[in-house]
Amino acid sequence: MAHIIRSATFDPADPPPRILEDLACPACGHQDPGLPHGRILDNRVRMFCEACGTFVTFEVTEEQARAVRESAI
């Protein structure tokens, strides 16, 4: 299985749809309908893409992590 690590690029002021778009699987573009705020640990959002089987780690800033938590997406 592949594992991709990338930095999130969304602006903390972005609307929830843009944040979810940025947190889509970089391998296949699949957007996980799960709640990403529950996956933030040590400024990283970790997910497993059920569409293509890739493990993905997004590195986020403190501001991005706060935006994800506050937007309740």
N, C-alpha and C positions, 0 to 999 in steps of 0.2 A: 504494500500500500504506500502511496505517496504521502508526503508531509510537506506542506507549504507554509512558510512563515513570511508574513508581509506586514508592513505598517499600514494602519488605517489612514485614509486621506481625507475623510469627511471633516467639515468644520463643525465645532460644537454647536454652532447656531443653526446648522442645517435642519430641515424638517425630518421627521421620522422616516418617510419613504426614501430620502437620499441616504440616510444613515444605513438603512437596511440594504440598499443597493450597494453601498461600499463594503458591507459585511457579507456580500454574496460570495460563493465559492469562486476563487480566482481560476480554478481549473476548468469549470464547466458553466459558471454563471448562475447556478441554482441558488435561490434565496430560501434559507431555512425559515419556516414560519414560527419556530420556537422563539422564546424570549431571550435575546442576547444578554440582557442585564444580569441574568442568573448565571451567566458563564464567565463573568469578569473576575479574574483572579490575578493579582500581581501585575496589573496593567496589561493583561492579555485576555483576549476573547478566544476561547478554544471551541472548535466544533468538528463534527464528523459529517461530511457530505454524503447523505444517503443516495444521492443521484449518481455520483461517480466513485465513491469510496475513498475520497481523499481526506486526510486529517489536515485541518487548517488552524493556524494560530495567527491571530491579528494582534499586533502590538498597538496599544492605544495610549494616548497621553492621559494625565489625570483629568484634564478638561473634557476629553472625549469620553472617558469612562463615566464621568459625572453626567454628561449629556445623555448617554444611553440609559443610565439609571433613572434620570429625571423624566425622560420622555416616555418611560414605561412601555417601550416597544417590545 
